[in-house]
Amino acid sequence: MAIKKFAVACYDDEEVLFPAVKKVRNSGYKLHDVYTPFPVHGLDGALGLKETDLHVAGFIYGITGTSTAVGFMSWIFCSDWPINFGGKPHWSLPAFIPITFELTVLFAAVGMVLTFCYLNQIMPGVKKHVFHPRQTDDLFVVALEINDHTNEEEVINFLKSTNAVETSIQVAESEWWFGRWDKKEPYELA
Amino acid sequence: MTERFEVPARLRNTSLALIAVGVLVLIIGGVTMLGGHDHHDKTRFWLVLLQNSVFFLLLTVASVFIQAAASLAQGGWIVAYKRVPEAIGANVWVFGVIAGAILIFIATAFDVDGHNTIYHWVHPHGDKILEGKSAFLNKEMFIGFTVVAIALWSFFGRKFRALSIAQESAPKNSTKIYWTVFKWSAAFLLVYALTQMSTIPWLWIMSIDAHWYSTMFSWYTFASAFVSGMSVIMLFVVYLKNQGNLEIVTKEHVHDLGKFMFAFSVFWTYVWFAQYMLIWYSNIPEETTYFKMRQHGPYSLIWYSVFIINFIMPILILMARPSKRNYFTVSFMAVVIIFGHWLDFFIMTMPGPLGGHWVLSWYELGIFAGFAGLLIFTVSNTLSKASLVPANHPLLKEAMIHQS
């Protein structure tokens, strides 16, 4: 939980957004995040985001699923409750494969969804500051992180020079927090 | 924007040398094996030819299939290196003629002391199971399906190439040919479904073990052929890139081709295992004999190698993103996958007629080299005949800015 100060600029077209993002990155201001109503192709490259490690996490979850399935079934059918199925050996690997496959997929899928939610700070019943109500509608919102030493007038003028249609200074929580959507935010907007 | 490919002398000489090795091995094999008295040798001579010609034919037809599938799905990324599958597809007829001649010879004229040791359904007399199957499994059906399938595949392979070249001289921004290809692609998928994905593997390969049958078999053969076909396309693309051609093909396209190699290796394993597991589970003697011979019998070494080469290696090596974007890893894995699926075809064909008398030696590898040389020779020749960039194609721009 950290309350921070942001300079926010809104753009009404992705063709304006891309040069603006480029200018912001060259200007030396600290870019907090960009919010768009839909996934914009190539924006991750323009923002200089590095490749996600989500698939490494997926691999680890998958391997966990595989070993859970094989280990659990081996324990059940060999030591805990051995039953003779049609004269097959107790440890019948081919019969375990489908369930092993399913558990691998299940662990990888569920684990990756939860990790994705954690990385993106989204979850049911979790709240995040919205910089502009139209950021899910038709505006592209760029948020810069600033502090008390920043010359606010200069930032706003800079953002206006990048063809922003709307600019503002906001003091807001930068992380997510638990709370319902209808509750008031725990601080006043500046 | 055009880009020409000249066949380098080194490539031409290598391919001709490989063909020479194949022909030499064929002659030596013919003299020593057909001239001898060992009936296993006579069977081996024809069986290896059958295995290799069918493997290479199905692998080239897979190139026609990927073109048709991509056209129907309106996939743009394949357009960047479209000429490669086209050139492979345009040479289906070469392998078709060879495979057709070998198959029809084996079904009609092959004879060892009054027995057809490869297709023993040719003489079903007294065998209740084969007599029951004889409405489908007979010489006329075999020849009919073989000729029709090969003719259709060759026709479509050349048709797609001709249409694609006609697009170059078509008026700018004209989509007429694009939609013509779309229609022909739909027709080809129907043909492909009724031949390669169902009847043809039954007749050509599964009927070697005529008493046994599996409903997964054609899918399993298709998976094998398709993943090796994608690997061949990958090898040609990487080769052309190394020669300084195909400038519009980037790591993004190679990455997506690598995904195909990876995904269809897993698909192959899925079908391979599905076929195995159902038979293992139900444990019916007339079905399990097929795997008894392969898994526990004289073929167990190849059986487990096939599993390791075609599943464990691709899944471990090709899973990571950087390895699919590395030209060395993908071309190395392409060679490994082609060899692995060649071994898979080996284990589909050999056990029935030869049993424990199988050999994997100079003759088998020599014939493989000959066919590989023929593939390189014909395809590189066709590639040099037209521009490598399908100019005027409506999706060319999309292909160039493709990101995987």
Boltz contact constraints between the chains, C-beta under 6 A:
constraints:
  - contact:
      token1: [A, 94]
      token2: [B, 277]
      max_distance: 6.0
  - contact:
      token1: [A, 94]
      token2: [B, 280]
      max_distance: 6.0
